[in-house]
Amino acid sequence: MTTDDLTAPQPKPAEGPTSPPSTGARKASAKSARSRAREFAVQALYQHLVGRNDAQAIDAFTRDLAGFHKADSVHYDALLHGCVKEAAELDALMLPLLDRKMEEISPIEHSIMWIGTYEFMHCADVPWRVVLNECIELAKEFGGTDGHKYVNAVLNGLAPSLRPAEVQADQANRTARQKAV
């Protein structure tokens, strides 16, 4: 199967008068270059998981998609090639937090959880809550009805072990604010 044989998932259509309620996904005009890079990475990783396509072929295909020029290509490269290269390690970290076999996880949610886990491990410049929120937004936009809840639970469970100081500081700040009220 080639990249051309596999169509990556597309964002859900915009709401209209007869459309279902909003999922909370952001408008395209409000998205940062990094958010766009994550969107293209989800589509590319989906192609890798479903079609077993080579990362280089997926990369070449994805760079030709409309709107790629608005994405942070360096971040996209890190996500695509990093997740593919470290797939076994990423899966091993996520597996204890799953309530089913990895094969039963939607390839969209799997891709998004790879991105979140990879960013927790390698993108210290991105706060853990930003990683979590970006992945939840991706799951709302591309995933199944409640996929964002699953992504949230798994990544929220991983954060304390992959970003311990950050998570502890965040919890301490939250406790201090609650005591001040």
N, C-alpha and C positions, 0 to 999 in steps of 0.2 A: 504494500500500500504506500502511495506517495503522499506528500503533503497536499497536493491538489485533490486527492481522493477523499480527504477528510476535511470537513468544514468545522472550524472551531466554533464554539458557542459564541453567540452575539449577545450584546446587552439586551435586556428586555425593552420593548417599545415604550415610548413616552405615553403618559396618561392622556386620555381624551375624555369627552363627556360620558362615554360608555365603558371606559377602562376601569379596571379594579383599582382600589385605593393604592396610594404610593407605598413603596417599600422603604422609602427614606433614602434611596440612592441619590447622590448629588447630580446636578445638571452638568452636562459635559463642559460648559463654559467655565464652571467653577473649579474644575479639577486641575491639580498641579501636574507638572511634568512627571513627578515621581508616581503619582496616582495613575496617570496614563501608562507609565512603564509597567506598573503592576497589572493593569488590565491586559496589556499585550502579553505579559508573562503568563497570566492565567490561561489565555488562549493557546499560547505556545506549549505550555506544560500539559494542557489537555491533549494536544496533538501528540505529544510524546507518550503520555499514558495510554491513550486509546489506540493510536495508530502505530506506536512503537517507532515513530519516525526519528531519524537522526537529528540531533540538536542543531547541527550546522544547516541542514536543509530547512528545518523549521525556522531558524533564524533568518535565512535568506527570504523565505516566503513572507514572514511577519514584517520584515522591514519594508516590503512593498505594499503593505496594507494602508488604506486611507487613514490619515491622522497620525501615522507613526512619527512623523517629523515633529509633532508636539510633545512626544514622550522623551523622558530622560533615557537616552540610549545606553549610557554607561550603567545605570541602575538596572535597566532591562537585561543587559548582558550578564550582569552579576547574578540576577535572579534566575534567568533561564539556564545558563551554563553551570552556575553553582548548585542549583537544585538537581539538575540532571546528574552532575558529578557526585553529589553527596546524597543521592536518593536513599540509599540503604541506611545511612546514618540518620537522616531525617525521619524515615519510617520507623526506625528503632526507637527514636525518642518519642514519637507520637503513639506507638502501639500500646503501651501500658494505659493510656488514657482513653482508648477506644472501647466502645461497648459491642463491637462486632469485628469480624475479620477485615483486614485491610482491603481485600478484594471486593467487599460489599460496600465500601465507601464510594460515593459518587466521585467520578474523576474530576469534577469541578471542585468539590469540597477538598478532595485530596490535593489538588494543585494549590488551592488557596492556603491550606494548612502547611504545605511545603514552603510557600512564600513566607508565611508568618514565622515558621520555625527557623528558616534560613536567616530572615532579618533579625530575629532575636539573637542568633549566634554571631552574625557577621556585620550588622549595621548598628553599631553602638551609638551612632549619631542620631538615630531615629528612636525617640522614647518608646518604651514598651507599650504604653497606652495608645500611642499613635499607630504602632504596628497592629495592635489588636483591633482598633477602630477601622483601619484601612482594610483589614481582612474581613471584618464583618460587613463593611460596605460592598466589597467585592462579592461576597456570598449573597447579599441581598440583590445585587445587580445581575449576577450570572447563575447563581445556584438555585436549588429547589426551594420550595415554600418555607421550610424551617431550617434550611441548611446553615443560615447565619447563626442560629442558636447552637448548632453542633460545633461549628468552627470556633465560636466564642468559648464554649466549654473546654475544648481541647487546648486551644492556645492559652486561655486563662489558667489552665492547669499546668502548662509548660513554663509560663513566665517566671514563677518563683525559682525554678531550678536553673533557667538559662539567663535570667537577669535578677539574681537575688538581691543585690544592693539596691537596685532601682525600685523593685517591688516593696522591699522592706521600708525604704524611705517614704514611698507613697502611702503605705499603710500607717506609718508613724504620723505623717502629716494629716491623714484623714482622722486618726484617733485624736490628735491634738485639736483639730477643728471641732470635733464632736464635743469634747470636754469644754471648749470655750463657749459653746452655745447654751 
